[in-house]
Amino acid sequence: MKVTTIGSGYVGLVTGACLAHIGHEVTGVDIDEAKIARLQTGKIPIFEPGLEDLIAVNMADGRLTFSADVAEGVRSADIIFITVGTPSDENGGADMRYVKVVAKTIAGSLDRYKIIVNKSTVPVGSTILVAKVIQENLSDPREFDVISNPEFLREGSAVEDFMHPDRIVVGTDSQRAAGLMAELYRPLNAPLVITDAASAEMIKYASNCFLATKVSFINAIANICDAVGADVKEVALGMGYDKRIGFEFLRAGPGFGGSCFPKDSRAMIYIAKEHGYDFELLRGVMDINANQKRLIAKKANSLLDGIYNARIGVFGLAFKPNTDDMRDAPALDVIPGVAKRGRTILAYDPVAAANAKELLPEQVQYVDDPFEAVRDADLLLVLTEWDEFRWLDWRRIKDLMKNAVVYDTRNCLDPQNLRRLGFVYQGVGR
């Protein structure tokens, strides 16, 4: 099938590259001509494992192209994916301005039956909204279907998630559209959930909000574990063996971040409020998440109590490993919380430093070597659980530090090993 993705950001690039890889002819379009020019040379604007190679392979095979000509992208496609951003507006709801602009653009170039797919995370009712905008801006009557097909991609494993999905959700009341979408995804051999558009839109929000709830729940348990002397990792292990609960998202830490959980939780709270329901549970989830970052900073400051002009080493800045995404990263709250006058902060992240520079205090210095981050440090803060941190020469790190104190906010290191080496180890709920 001929497919166009409108918006060459995170979702658009992964969706386009993966659809091309399973045999479709895909054009990725974007109004940002500079971005398209870079993509045409194989340079991608994000870090996502495996994506750059996947794009290169499918460009070389002729299944994937990039263009700034949105109108031609619309005309050439059988299926059009809307993959533009839907950031939070001032009320916490999803800002739909970019989706509306795309819908209007599609209307101007619609020449035959097409399926328009809401792939971006959008609130309930967005399928109707997009159809209305297209219908109002058509110069002549045209047949089309607007459907919901939410994405469930985790940054850091998005290619794997697309190619081996738990399920594919399609929201439409059109048998024609449902059949074509089933054919589009047939090579993935995944469970296909076909439902109404409103339910499909709600599935996306409900899924992310439930996972956010698990994160805040285990962080609250971790704080109680600190108080009573229990180990949250052992607690999570014992919980996770219960098939009704599972192991995923039971990792205590500095709270959730990224482009999905915070934004989608705020949007769900707003949606509920707009329809007369106070989602107290989810508001509590957000409050716990915000407070967790403050607690992490408070604990870090207590570990530096009495040390004048302390030096702090930081391992990890991105909101999670295997991405350069700094959106709502815990580092954006924790580092300013410890960046007191006179302190020096040296930070290392394998890929996210460039993005972090625009967002963190000026006193943060960025280094290209983890060992430089800990030289003469009084405290090491681990804020992202990059796998490479587990396998560093920790004996060397101890020798480089002025005070061998590690605050592992991700519980990703081996406390017994570090204590044997002479470190003071502090985890979360441990």
C-alpha positions as CSV (number, residue, x, y, z in Angstrom):
1,M,0.0,0.0,0.0
2,K,1.0,3.6,-0.4
3,V,1.3,5.4,2.9
4,T,2.1,9.0,3.9
5,T,3.0,10.1,7.4
6,I,2.5,13.8,8.0
7,G,4.9,14.9,10.7
8,S,8.4,13.5,10.8
9,G,9.0,13.5,14.5
10,Y,9.3,10.5,16.8
11,V,6.0,8.7,16.0
12,G,6.1,9.6,12.3
13,L,9.7,8.4,11.8
14,V,9.2,5.1,13.6
15,T,5.8,4.4,12.0
16,G,7.0,5.2,8.5
17,A,10.3,3.3,8.7
18,C,8.6,0.2,10.1
19,L,5.7,0.2,7.6
20,A,8.3,0.5,4.8
21,H,10.2,-2.4,6.3
22,I,7.1,-4.7,6.1
23,G,6.7,-3.9,2.5
24,H,4.7,-0.7,2.0
25,E,5.7,2.3,0.0
26,V,6.0,5.2,2.5
27,T,6.6,8.9,2.2
28,G,7.4,10.9,5.3
29,V,6.4,14.5,4.9
30,D,7.0,17.6,7.1
31,I,6.8,21.3,6.6
32,D,10.2,21.7,8.1
33,E,12.3,21.8,5.0
34,A,15.6,21.7,6.9
35,K,14.5,18.5,8.7
36,I,13.5,16.9,5.5
37,A,16.8,17.8,3.9
38,R,18.7,16.1,6.7
39,L,16.4,13.1,6.5
40,Q,17.0,12.8,2.8
41,T,20.7,12.3,3.6
42,G,19.9,9.7,6.3
43,K,20.4,11.9,9.3
44,I,17.6,11.6,11.9
45,P,16.8,14.2,14.5
46,I,16.3,11.8,17.4
47,F,18.2,9.0,19.1
48,E,16.3,5.7,18.9
49,P,18.1,2.3,18.8
50,G,17.9,0.7,15.4
51,L,15.9,3.5,13.7
52,E,18.7,5.1,11.8
53,D,19.8,1.8,10.3
54,L,16.1,0.9,9.5
55,I,15.6,4.2,7.7
56,A,18.8,3.7,5.7
57,V,18.0,0.2,4.6
58,N,14.5,1.2,3.4
59,M,15.6,4.4,1.7
60,A,18.2,2.3,-0.2
61,D,15.6,-0.2,-1.2
62,G,13.3,2.6,-2.4
63,R,10.4,1.9,0.0
64,L,10.9,5.0,2.1
65,T,11.3,8.6,0.9
66,F,11.0,12.0,2.5
67,S,9.5,15.2,1.1
68,A,8.4,18.7,2.1
69,D,5.6,18.6,-0.4
70,V,2.6,17.8,1.9
71,A,0.0,18.2,-0.9
72,E,1.8,15.6,-3.1
73,G,2.2,13.3,-0.1
74,V,-1.6,13.4,0.4
75,R,-2.4,12.8,-3.3
76,S,0.0,9.9,-3.6
77,A,-1.3,7.9,-0.6
78,D,-3.9,5.4,0.1
79,I,-3.5,5.8,3.9
80,I,-2.4,9.0,5.6
81,F,-1.1,9.0,9.1
82,I,-1.3,12.2,11.1
83,T,1.7,12.1,13.4
84,V,2.2,15.6,14.6
85,G,2.6,16.7,18.2
86,T,-0.3,17.2,20.6
87,P,1.4,19.0,23.5
88,S,-0.4,20.0,26.7
89,D,-2.2,23.3,26.5
90,E,-2.5,25.8,29.5
91,N,-5.4,23.8,31.0
92,G,-3.6,20.4,30.7
93,G,-5.7,19.2,27.7
94,A,-4.2,18.2,24.4
95,D,-3.4,21.1,22.1
96,M,-5.0,20.1,18.8
97,R,-3.9,23.1,16.6
98,Y,-1.3,21.1,14.6
99,V,-3.8,18.3,14.0
100,K,-6.3,20.8,12.7
101,V,-3.8,22.4,10.4
102,V,-3.0,19.0,8.9
103,A,-6.6,18.1,8.5
104,K,-7.2,21.3,6.6
105,T,-4.2,20.6,4.4
106,I,-5.4,17.1,3.7
107,A,-8.8,18.5,2.6
108,G,-7.1,20.7,0.0
109,S,-5.5,17.8,-1.7
110,L,-8.0,15.0,-1.3
111,D,-8.6,13.6,-4.8
112,R,-10.1,10.1,-4.1
113,Y,-11.0,7.8,-1.2
114,K,-8.4,7.7,1.5
115,I,-8.1,6.6,5.1
116,I,-6.9,9.3,7.4
117,V,-5.4,7.9,10.6
118,N,-5.1,9.7,13.9
119,K,-1.8,8.2,15.1
120,S,-0.9,11.0,17.4
121,T,-2.2,10.8,21.0
122,V,-5.5,12.7,20.8
123,P,-8.5,13.1,23.1
124,V,-11.8,11.3,22.7
125,G,-13.7,12.9,19.9
126,S,-10.7,13.7,17.8
127,T,-11.7,11.4,15.0
128,I,-15.0,13.3,14.7
129,L,-13.1,16.6,14.9
130,V,-10.7,15.7,12.1
131,A,-13.5,14.5,9.9
132,K,-15.4,17.7,10.5
133,V,-12.4,19.9,9.6
134,I,-11.8,17.9,6.4
135,Q,-15.4,18.0,5.4
136,E,-15.7,21.8,6.0
137,N,-12.6,22.5,3.8
138,L,-13.3,20.2,0.8
139,S,-13.9,22.1,-2.4
140,D,-15.8,19.2,-3.9
141,P,-17.4,16.1,-2.2
142,R,-14.9,13.4,-1.6
143,E,-15.2,10.0,0.1
144,F,-12.9,9.4,3.1
145,D,-12.7,7.7,6.5
146,V,-11.0,9.1,9.6
147,I,-10.0,6.4,12.1
148,S,-8.1,6.1,15.3
149,N,-5.0,3.9,15.5
150,P,-3.1,4.8,18.6
151,E,0.6,4.1,19.0
152,F,2.0,2.1,21.9
153,L,5.7,2.8,21.4
154,R,8.2,3.0,24.2
155,E,11.2,5.3,23.6
156,G,14.3,3.2,23.6
157,S,12.6,0.1,22.2
158,A,10.1,1.7,19.7
159,V,11.3,-0.3,16.6
160,E,10.9,-3.5,18.5
161,D,7.5,-2.4,19.9
162,F,6.2,-1.6,16.4
163,M,7.5,-4.8,14.8
164,H,6.3,-7.1,17.6
165,P,3.2,-5.4,19.1
166,D,1.1,-6.7,22.0
167,R,-1.9,-5.6,20.0
168,I,-3.0,-3.2,17.3
169,V,-6.0,-1.0,18.0
170,V,-8.2,0.3,15.2
171,G,-11.1,2.6,16.0
172,T,-13.7,2.9,13.2
173,D,-17.3,2.1,12.2
174,S,-16.3,1.6,8.6
175,Q,-15.9,-1.9,7.4
176,R,-13.9,-0.7,4.4
177,A,-11.4,1.1,6.5
178,A,-11.1,-1.7,9.0
179,G,-10.4,-4.2,6.2
180,L,-7.7,-2.0,4.7
181,M,-6.1,-1.4,8.1
182,A,-6.1,-5.2,8.7
183,E,-4.3,-5.7,5.4
184,L,-1.8,-2.9,6.2
185,Y,-0.8,-4.6,9.4
186,R,-1.2,-8.2,8.3
187,P,2.6,-8.9,8.0
188,L,3.0,-8.2,11.8
189,N,0.7,-11.1,12.7
190,A,-0.4,-9.3,15.8
191,P,-3.8,-9.3,17.7
192,L,-6.1,-6.8,16.1
193,V,-8.6,-5.0,18.2
194,I,-11.3,-3.3,16.1
195,T,-13.6,-1.1,18.1
196,D,-15.3,2.3,17.9
197,A,-13.2,5.4,17.6
198,A,-14.0,6.8,21.0
199,S,-13.0,3.5,22.7
200,A,-9.8,3.4,20.7
201,E,-8.9,6.9,21.7
202,M,-9.7,6.1,25.4
203,I,-7.6,2.8,25.2
204,K,-4.4,4.9,24.6
205,Y,-5.0,7.3,27.5
206,A,-6.2,4.6,29.9
207,S,-3.2,2.4,29.2
208,N,-0.7,5.2,29.8
209,C,-2.5,6.5,32.9
210,F,-2.6,3.0,34.4
211,L,1.1,2.5,33.9
212,A,1.8,5.9,35.4
213,T,-0.3,4.8,38.4
214,K,1.9,1.7,38.8
215,V,5.0,3.9,38.8
216,S,3.6,6.3,41.5
217,F,2.3,3.4,43.5
218,I,5.7,1.6,43.8
219,N,7.4,5.0,44.5
220,A,4.9,5.5,47.4
221,I,5.7,2.0,48.6
222,A,9.4,2.7,48.3
223,N,9.0,5.8,50.6
224,I,7.3,3.6,53.2
225,C,10.0,1.0,52.8
226,D,12.6,3.6,53.7
227,A,10.6,4.4,56.8
228,V,10.1,0.8,58.0
229,G,13.4,-0.7,56.9
230,A,12.1,-2.9,54.0
231,D,13.7,-3.3,50.5
232,V,11.3,-2.1,47.7
233,K,13.1,-4.3,45.2
234,E,12.2,-7.4,47.2
235,V,8.7,-6.1,47.7
236,A,8.3,-5.5,44.0
237,L,9.7,-9.0,43.2
238,G,7.2,-10.6,45.6
239,M,4.3,-8.6,44.1
240,G,5.3,-9.2,40.5
241,Y,5.0,-12.9,40.7
242,D,1.3,-12.4,41.1
243,K,0.0,-12.7,37.5
244,R,-2.7,-10.1,38.2
245,I,0.0,-7.5,38.9
246,G,3.1,-8.5,36.9
247,F,6.7,-7.1,37.1
248,E,6.5,-4.3,34.6
249,F,6.6,-0.7,35.9
250,L,7.3,-1.7,39.5
251,R,10.7,-0.1,39.6
252,A,11.0,2.6,42.2
253,G,12.9,5.7,41.3
254,P,12.7,9.5,40.8
255,G,9.3,9.4,39.1
256,F,8.1,9.1,35.5
257,G,8.9,11.5,32.7
258,G,9.0,11.6,29.0
259,S,6.5,12.7,26.3
260,C,3.7,10.4,27.3
261,F,2.9,9.6,30.9
262,P,2.9,13.2,32.2
263,K,1.1,14.7,29.2
264,D,-1.5,11.9,28.8
265,S,-2.2,11.9,32.6
266,R,-2.8,15.7,32.5
267,A,-5.0,15.3,29.4
268,M,-7.1,12.5,31.1
269,I,-7.6,14.6,34.2
270,Y,-8.8,17.4,31.9
271,I,-11.1,15.2,29.8
272,A,-12.7,13.8,33.0
273,K,-13.2,17.4,34.4
274,E,-14.7,18.5,31.1
275,H,-17.3,15.7,31.4
276,G,-18.1,16.3,35.1
277,Y,-15.9,13.8,36.7
278,D,-13.1,14.5,39.2
279,F,-10.4,11.9,38.6
280,E,-9.0,12.1,42.1
281,L,-7.0,8.9,41.8
282,L,-5.0,10.2,38.8
283,R,-4.5,13.6,40.4
284,G,-3.0,11.7,43.3
285,V,-0.7,9.9,40.9
286,M,0.6,13.2,39.5
287,D,1.0,14.6,43.0
288,I,3.1,11.6,44.1
289,N,5.2,11.9,41.0
290,A,6.0,15.6,41.5
291,N,6.7,15.0,45.2
292,Q,9.0,12.1,44.4
293,K,11.4,14.4,42.6
294,R,11.4,16.8,45.5
295,L,12.1,14.0,47.9
296,I,15.1,12.8,45.8
297,A,16.5,16.3,45.8
298,K,16.0,16.6,49.5
299,K,17.7,13.3,50.2
300,A,20.6,14.3,47.9
301,N,21.0,17.6,49.9
302,S,21.0,15.7,53.2
303,L,23.9,13.5,51.9
304,L,25.8,16.7,51.3
305,D,25.0,18.3,54.6
306,G,28.0,20.1,56.1
307,I,30.1,20.0,52.9
308,Y,30.9,23.5,51.7
309,N,31.1,24.1,47.9
310,A,30.4,20.4,47.2
311,R,31.1,18.8,43.8
312,I,28.3,16.6,42.5
313,G,28.7,14.0,39.7
314,V,25.6,13.1,37.7
315,F,25.2,9.9,35.7
316,G,22.3,10.2,33.2
317,L,20.1,13.1,32.2
318,A,17.5,11.6,29.8
319,F,14.2,10.5,31.3
320,K,15.1,6.9,30.5
321,P,18.0,5.0,28.9
322,N,18.3,4.5,25.1
323,T,16.9,7.9,24.3
324,D,18.0,11.5,24.2
325,D,14.6,12.8,25.2
326,M,14.6,15.3,28.0
327,R,10.9,16.0,28.1
328,D,9.8,15.9,31.8
329,A,13.0,14.1,32.7
330,P,13.4,13.8,36.5
331,A,16.9,15.5,36.1
332,L,15.1,18.7,35.2
333,D,13.7,18.9,38.8
334,V,16.4,17.0,40.8
335,I,19.4,18.9,39.5
336,P,18.0,22.4,40.1
337,G,17.0,21.1,43.5
338,V,20.6,20.5,44.4
339,A,22.2,23.3,42.4
340,K,22.9,25.5,45.4
341,R,25.3,28.5,45.3
342,G,28.9,27.4,45.4
343,R,28.2,23.8,44.2
344,T,29.8,22.4,41.1
345,I,27.8,19.8,39.0
346,L,29.4,17.7,36.4
347,A,27.0,15.6,34.3
348,Y,27.5,12.7,31.9
349,D,24.9,11.2,29.6
350,P,25.8,9.1,26.5
351,V,23.4,10.9,24.2
352,A,21.2,13.5,25.9
353,A,23.7,16.2,27.0
354,A,23.1,18.4,24.0
355,N,19.4,18.5,24.7
356,A,19.9,19.0,28.4
357,K,22.1,22.1,27.9
358,E,19.1,24.2,27.0
359,L,17.1,23.2,30.0
360,L,19.4,22.9,33.1
361,P,21.1,25.5,35.2
362,E,24.2,27.2,33.8
363,Q,26.4,25.9,36.6
364,V,26.0,22.3,35.2
365,Q,29.2,21.3,33.3
366,Y,28.9,18.5,30.7
367,V,31.6,15.9,30.2
368,D,32.2,13.2,27.6
369,D,33.6,10.7,30.1
370,P,31.8,9.2,33.1
371,F,35.1,9.2,35.0
372,E,35.5,13.0,34.6
373,A,32.0,13.4,36.1
374,V,33.2,11.9,39.4
375,R,36.6,13.4,39.7
376,D,36.9,14.9,43.2
377,A,33.1,14.5,43.7
378,D,31.5,14.5,47.1
379,L,28.4,12.8,45.7
380,L,27.4,10.8,42.7
381,L,23.8,11.0,41.6
382,V,22.6,8.2,39.2
383,L,19.5,9.7,37.5
384,T,19.2,7.5,34.4
385,E,19.8,3.7,34.4
386,W,22.0,3.5,31.3
387,D,23.3,-0.1,31.1
388,E,26.9,1.0,30.8
389,F,26.9,2.4,34.3
390,R,26.6,-1.1,35.7
391,W,29.8,-2.2,34.1
392,L,32.1,0.7,34.9
393,D,35.3,0.3,36.9
394,W,33.8,1.2,40.2
395,R,37.0,0.8,42.1
396,R,38.5,3.5,39.8
397,I,35.4,5.7,40.5
398,K,36.0,5.3,44.3
399,D,39.6,6.4,43.9
400,L,38.6,9.4,41.8
401,M,35.9,10.6,44.2
402,K,36.6,12.9,47.2
403,N,33.8,11.3,49.2
404,A,32.7,7.9,47.9
405,V,28.9,8.5,48.3
406,V,26.5,7.1,45.6
407,Y,22.8,8.0,45.4
408,D,21.4,5.5,43.0
409,T,17.9,7.0,42.3
410,R,17.2,4.2,39.8
411,N,18.2,1.2,42.0
412,C,20.2,-0.1,39.1
413,L,23.5,-0.7,40.8
414,D,24.6,-3.6,43.1
415,P,24.6,-2.1,46.7
416,Q,26.5,-5.0,48.2
417,N,29.3,-4.7,45.7
418,L,29.6,-1.0,46.1
419,R,29.6,-1.2,49.9
420,R,32.3,-3.9,49.7
421,L,34.4,-1.4,47.7
422,G,33.9,1.2,50.4
423,F,31.1,3.3,49.0
424,V,28.3,4.8,51.1
425,Y,25.3,3.6,49.0
426,Q,21.8,5.2,49.1
427,G,19.0,3.8,47.0
428,V,15.3,4.5,46.8
429,G,13.3,2.4,49.2
430,R,16.2,0.2,50.1
